[in-house]
Amino acid sequence: MLALLGMILLAWLWPAPGMKDSPLHLSTVSTCAVSVIFFFYGLRLSPGKLRAGLVNWRLHVMVHLSTFVLFPVLALAFRPFFGSEDGQTMWLAIFFLTVLPSTVSSSVVMVSIARGNIPAAIFNASISSLIGVFITPLWMGLALDPGPEPSGPGHFDLLSVVGKLALQVLLPVLAGMALNSRWGHFAEARKKYIRYFDQSSILLIVYTSFCESFGEHLFDSLGIKEIVFLGIGMLALFFGIYFLLTFISGLLHFNREDKITAVFCGSKKSLVQGAVMSKVLFAGPEAGLMLLPIMLYHALQLIAASIIAQRMAREPEVAENFVLKK
């Protein structure tokens, strides 16, 4: 989180290297790095484990309905409150956040800390990333006016966007999965270094995106007050979804492990996917502005979810069962 803030500050102070006309071509480098990220992600996905995860279908349906239906419906309900032109642009950035897939690594980590259903968390987080390649552009196509060029918030070419995401995200994941049996152990043994590469690539995407935005003065209308209000709204969105999923899990009589997986996987949003898709959907200076809500949500969801997960892990009956199993 500190590194993300550092990248934004660097883009504000020194935007030239990240601009499109820069001789460094950092945007092209980040695009290639993203494909490598998803190749290694696929390399660590076992097709056998994914097939085994299909059994708990009620949990999976609930998680994906929350991720791709409940979130965007809530955003659509609040659209009338963003009346001005600047307000509609900010609403679009928030809507973009709500249609993103669930995050992979932090969802599994939080479920693990709270002692939930870890295999189901891995399955849901993995499938969410693949589904998002198609569902996210479809939702954005409804929110944006179709146009001949996907050059900004007012234009959208659905087939072009899905094609780019398929080449940049889906194809590398499938290639990695195909090589899982041969090279999966290699990726697992070096997952620490792969994580560093992932994080560095995301930092580069954030830097280049915000360089364009600062260069075009897109943040001139945003002050500290607006950013604070946006952060409060993102925190309210997280807790609203979290408590709603907790209530629905009780109605469906999920056991404790499945309930934990539902609330953590169903309330998360992926900064990785957000960074990738913003480059494809908003091929211009708008990309940085579109990333602002997801960056705030990402930071706040990590803080809130980690506190909740640790509290769950300290529950007396959970700790007792864990000791007995040991």
N, C-alpha and C positions, 0 to 999 in steps of 0.2 A: 504493500500500500504506500509506503514511503517512497519507493522507487517510482511508482505511478505518478505521485505528486511531483517528484523530481523531474520526470519527463515533461509534464505540463509546464513547469517553471522554465525548463530549458527551452521548450518550444516558444514560450513567451519572450524569453531573452534573446534567443538565437534561432529564429525560424528558417533562415535561408537554406541550411542543408536539407531540410525536409520538403521544400517546395518542389513543384513538378519540374521546373526548369533548372533544378540543381544538377550539376555534373555528377554528383554522388549516386543518383538514382536509388535513394533509400527505399522509395515506395516499391520499386520492382524487387529489391532484395527482400523486403518484408513479405511480399506476395509469395515468393519462392519458399521462404522459411515456413510459411503457414502450411503449404503442402507437405513439407517434411514433418511438421508437427503431427499432422493427421495420419501420415504414413506410420510413424512410430506408435501413434495411438491405436491404429488397426493392428499393428504387429503384436501388441500386448493383449488383444481381444481374442479369446478362445471361442471359436464357433460352437464347440461342445457345451461350454458354460452358458452361452446365450440360448441354446436350445433347451437346456435344463431349466432356465429361468422362466420359460413360457407357462409353467404350471400354475403360478400364482396370478392368474389373469385379472382378478378383481382389483388387486393392488396396482397392477400395471395400468389398467384402464383409468383408475382414479388419478394416478400421478400424471398421466399424459393429458387427461381432460383438464386438470388444474393448470398444467404448463401451457397448453395451446388453446384452451377455451376460456377457462375462468379468468385468467389474467387479462387477456385482451377484451373480454366483455366488460370487466370493471373499468378498463381504460376508456372504452367507448361510452360508458355511462357518464363519465366525468368530462367528456369532450365539450359539452355546452358551457362549462365554467372557464374555458380558454377562448374568450371571444375575439381578442385582438389578433392582428396578423402575427405579431411576435408570440402571442399566446398559442396560436395554432401550430407554429413551428416547434415550440416547446412540447406541446401535446404530442406532436408527431414523434419527437425523440422519446417521450415516455411510452407511447404506443409501440415503438420499435423495441424498447426494453421488454414489454409484456409479451411479445410474440416470439422471443428468443427461446432456444432450448434450455433445458436444465443443465447446470454445470456438472462435470464429471468428478473431478478429484475431491473438491471440498464436500460434495454430497456424501461420497463414500467415507471420507474421513470423519465427518460429523456423525454419521450413522454408526461408525465403528466406535467412536468415543462414547456414544449413548447406549451402546450394546444393542443395536437393532439388527435387522435382517440384512447383513452385508451382501450376500449373493444377489438379493433382489435389488439392492441399491446399485450395484455394478450393472445389472441388467438394464434397469430403468434409465440410468444416466447415459449408458452407451446407446441405447435405442433412441433416446431423446435427441442426441446429436445427429443421428442419421435422419430421423423424421423431420428435424428442423430445416434440413436442406430444401425440402419441398413446402412445408407448412408455413414457415416464416415468410418466404416470398409471396405466397398466396394471400396471407393476411395483409402484407404491405401493399399488394396490388389493389386490395379493397380500399385502403386508406389513401392511396396516392392516385392522382389522375393519370391514366395511361397516356403515354406520349411516344414519339419516335425515338427520343434519345433519353437514356437513363442518366441524365446529367445533373439532376438535383431533386429536391423534394417534390417538385411538380410533375416529374416525368418518371415513367416506369414501363419497362419492357420485360414482362414476366418470363417469357421463354429465354431471353438472353440472360437474365439473372439466374434462373434455375440451371441453365447450361454452364455458366461460369462457376456456380457453387458446386455443381456436380464434378466438374473437372478439378476444382481446387480443394474440395473437401471429401466428397463421396468416393471418387476414384482412388485417391491415396489410401483412404480407410479400407476399402475393399482389397486393394493390392496388399496392404499390410496383413489383413486377415488371411489372405490366401497363403502368405508366407509364415503364418503363425507357428505352424508345426515345425518348421525348419529353423526359424530365427527368433521365435518368441522368447526363448530362454536368454538370448543375447540382449533383447530389449529389457527384460525383467532384471537382469543382472546389472544393467546400467541405467536404471530408471531415475537415479539421482541426477545423473548428468543430463538425461533427456529432459527432466523437469527444469533444470537451469536453462537449457536451450529453449524450451517452451516459454518460460518467463521472459527471457531476453527478447524473443521474437515479438511477444505481446507489447513489451515496452517500446520496441521499435515502431510497431504499428500505431500505438498511442502517440508517440512523438511526431511521426509524419502526419497523422491526421490533425493534430492540434497545430502543427506548423502552418498548414493550409488555412485553418480557421483563424488563427491569429493574424496571418498575412492578409486575409480578406476582412479583418475587423468584425467578425461575426459575434464576438463576445462583448462588443462595446455596450450593448443594451442590458447586459447582465451585471448586477452588483452583488455585493456580499449578501444582502438581504434576500435576493432572489435565489441564490445558491443554498442559503440556510433553509428557506422554505421548501426548496426542492428536496433537500436532504430529509427534512421532516416528513414530507410526502412519501419518499421512498421507504422510510422506516415504518410509516403507517401502512403502506402497501404490504410489506413483508409480514407484519404482525397480523394484519387482516386476513391474509391468505393462510398463515400458520394456524390461527385459531379456528378458521373455518374448516380447514382440513382435519384438525383435531376433533371437531364436532362431528364431521361426516364419518371419520374413522370409528368413532364411538357408535354411530348409528349402524354401521356395517359390521360391528362386533369384531373388528380386527384385534388380533392379539397384540401384546405390547411391542414385539419386534417389528411387526408389519406397520403398526401405527407410527413408530419412529421413522421408518423408511418413507412412509407416505408424506409425513409433514416436512421432512428435510428435503427429499427429492422433489416434491411438488411445489415447494416455496422458493427454490433456487433459480437463478438465471446466470447464463454463462457469459463471462466477459470475453473469453476466447472466441466464441461464436459471434458475439457482438462486434468485436474488432474486425473479424474476417468479413462478416456480412455488411458492415458499414462501408467497407472499401468497395464492395460490389454494388450495393444498393445506392450509395451516395458518392458517386465518383467525382468528388469535388471538395471544396472547402467545408461543405456542410457535414462531412464525416465526423469532424471533431465535436461539433455541437450535438450530433446524434449520439455520440458516445458518452456525453456528460451524465445522463440519468443512470446508465448501466454501470458506470464507474462508481457513482455514489451508492447505488444499490449493492454492488459487489462488495464494497468496503463495509457497509453497514450490515449486510447479511452475514458476513464472516464474523463480525463482532457479536451480533445478537445470537446467531446459531451456535457459536462456540460456548457462550455463557449457558444457553439452554441445554446443550449436549452434556456439558460437564455437570450441570445440576441433575440431569437425568441419570448420569453414571453414579452419582452419589446417593441415589435412592436406596434405602436400607435393604429392601428385598432383592434389588438387583445386585448390590454388592455381596450379599449373603450367597445368592445363587452362583455368582462368579467364583467366590472362594470355594464353594463345594465342588464346582466343576474342576477347579485347579487341583 
